[in-house]
Amino acid sequence: MPRTKKIKDNPDLIKDTTSQAVINTNSTAIQARRAQIALNKVKETELQMMKDDIAEIKSLIKQLGKK
C-alpha cells in the first residue's frame, strides 16, 4: 500500500496515509508563504517600535508640561 496518495481536487497536495497529514508539494507556494510570514513579522516589529516611540514622546511631553 502506498504511503501517500494524491488529493483529488488539488494536485499540489498529497495525504500521508500513515499520519493522515496533508502535505503541500508546491515549493513555490511554500516559499511565497514563508516570505509573507517574514514580511508580516518585520511589519509587526516596526509597528511595535513606533508604538514604543509614541509612548516615549508622550512621556516627554507630560514631563515638559509639569515644568
DRENTOR-237714 format. One line per 4 residues: number of its first residue (from 1); for each residue x, y, z of N, C-alpha, C. Coordinates in Angstrom, 3 decimals. Layout:
# residues N
NUM = X Y Z X Y Z X Y Z; ...
This chain:
# residues 67
1 = 0.849 -1.184 0.000 0.000 0.000 0.000 0.893 1.246 0.000; 0.624 2.212 -0.878 1.457 3.418 -0.903 1.255 4.253 0.353; 2.334 4.880 0.755 2.294 5.683 1.971 1.583 7.016 1.750; 1.590 7.509 0.513 0.913 8.765 0.194 -0.056 8.565 -0.951
5 = -1.073 9.425 -0.996 -1.968 9.413 -2.141 -2.349 10.850 -2.475; -2.637 11.082 -3.748 -2.963 12.419 -4.214 -4.359 12.809 -3.752; -4.522 14.100 -3.518 -5.834 14.640 -3.173 -6.522 15.034 -4.475; -7.750 14.632 -4.624 -8.475 14.744 -5.884 -8.591 16.183 -6.410
9 = -9.001 17.122 -5.579 -9.311 18.476 -6.036 -8.100 19.398 -6.135; -6.981 19.023 -5.551 -5.805 19.904 -5.564 -4.558 19.078 -5.864; -3.988 19.234 -7.044 -2.838 18.406 -7.418 -1.554 18.751 -6.650; -1.530 19.903 -5.955 -0.348 20.300 -5.186 -0.310 19.668 -3.797
13 = -1.361 18.974 -3.423 -1.431 18.383 -2.085 -1.440 16.865 -2.174; -0.756 16.235 -1.206 -0.812 14.780 -1.061 -1.134 14.470 0.402; -1.661 13.305 0.641 -2.018 12.896 2.002 -1.179 11.697 2.399; -0.532 11.827 3.567 0.240 10.726 4.136 -0.760 9.778 4.799
17 = -0.845 8.559 4.302 -1.852 7.627 4.815 -1.524 7.108 6.213; -0.282 7.231 6.627 0.100 6.764 7.961 -0.304 7.771 9.033; 0.089 9.041 8.825 -0.176 10.057 9.842 -1.404 10.910 9.542; -1.998 10.725 8.373 -3.154 11.498 7.913 -2.823 12.978 7.677
21 = -1.541 13.303 7.579 -1.118 14.686 7.340 -1.293 15.037 5.871; -1.682 16.295 5.621 -1.774 16.801 4.258 -0.493 17.582 3.991; 0.189 17.252 2.901 1.499 17.827 2.593 1.408 18.613 1.294; 1.891 19.849 1.339 1.923 20.693 0.152 3.216 20.401 -0.605
25 = 3.096 20.024 -1.861 4.272 19.713 -2.670 4.664 20.860 -3.592; 3.939 21.974 -3.536 4.225 23.141 -4.364 5.257 24.000 -3.635; 6.525 23.840 -3.980 7.595 24.542 -3.261 7.553 26.052 -3.478; 7.075 26.502 -4.625 6.967 27.937 -4.885 5.962 28.579 -3.925
29 = 4.838 27.920 -3.713 3.822 28.444 -2.803 4.339 28.454 -1.365; 5.102 27.435 -1.012 5.663 27.370 0.341 6.640 28.520 0.560; 7.515 28.773 -0.414 8.469 29.879 -0.296 7.761 31.226 -0.238; 6.712 31.396 -1.025 5.955 32.649 -1.021 5.301 32.872 0.333
33 = 4.760 31.817 0.918 4.115 31.932 2.238 5.143 32.264 3.322; 6.310 31.636 3.242 7.361 31.933 4.224 7.820 33.378 4.108; 7.918 33.877 2.879 8.299 35.278 2.663 7.226 36.211 3.215; 5.968 35.840 3.031 4.862 36.642 3.555 4.890 36.677 5.085
37 = 5.164 35.557 5.701 5.247 35.496 7.165 6.395 36.354 7.669; 7.542 36.292 6.999 8.697 37.103 7.396 8.388 38.587 7.250; 7.725 38.970 6.173 7.358 40.372 5.964 6.390 40.841 7.042; 5.424 40.010 7.387 4.479 40.368 8.453 5.196 40.536 9.787
41 = 6.186 39.709 10.039 6.946 39.811 11.290 7.725 41.125 11.339; 8.330 41.503 10.207 9.064 42.771 10.131 8.113 43.946 10.359; 6.948 43.892 9.729 5.964 44.971 9.888 5.481 45.066 11.331; 5.255 43.919 11.955 4.794 43.911 13.347 5.863 44.484 14.277
45 = 7.116 44.139 14.029 8.223 44.672 14.826 8.318 46.187 14.655; 8.193 46.647 13.416 8.248 48.078 13.136 7.090 48.813 13.806; 5.906 48.235 13.765 4.741 48.835 14.408 4.949 48.929 15.916; 5.497 47.883 16.512 5.745 47.902 17.958 6.771 48.965 18.322
49 = 7.803 49.131 17.486 8.801 50.172 17.736 8.156 51.557 17.666; 7.259 51.747 16.708 6.573 53.029 16.577 5.691 53.299 17.795; 5.010 52.277 18.286 4.179 52.428 19.479 5.039 52.808 20.689; 6.198 52.168 20.819 7.105 52.487 21.917 7.611 53.919 21.811
53 = 7.940 54.348 20.581 8.406 55.719 20.373 7.322 56.729 20.727; 6.090 56.452 20.346 4.978 57.352 20.662 4.774 57.434 22.168; 4.870 56.313 22.842 4.723 56.305 24.302 5.829 57.134 24.945; 7.045 57.035 24.430 8.157 57.810 24.960 7.938 59.306 24.711
57 = 7.472 59.655 23.532 7.195 61.063 23.211 6.103 61.613 24.128; 5.068 60.838 24.364 4.000 61.252 25.271 4.564 61.528 26.673; 5.411 60.634 27.126 6.016 60.783 28.439 6.846 62.069 28.519; 7.628 62.339 27.478 8.443 63.546 27.456 7.588 64.800 27.424
61 = 6.493 64.776 26.681 5.588 65.931 26.627 4.953 66.174 27.982; 4.575 65.112 28.670 3.995 65.261 30.004 5.000 65.859 30.968; 6.270 65.451 30.863 7.308 65.999 31.722 7.515 67.471 31.435; 7.465 67.860 30.171 7.612 69.269 29.806 6.433 70.093 30.328
65 = 5.262 69.511 30.350 4.070 70.204 30.827 4.107 70.456 32.322; 4.837 69.632 33.067 4.929 69.802 34.526 5.844 70.934 34.922; 6.760 71.334 34.022 7.738 72.363 34.363 7.181 73.736 34.196
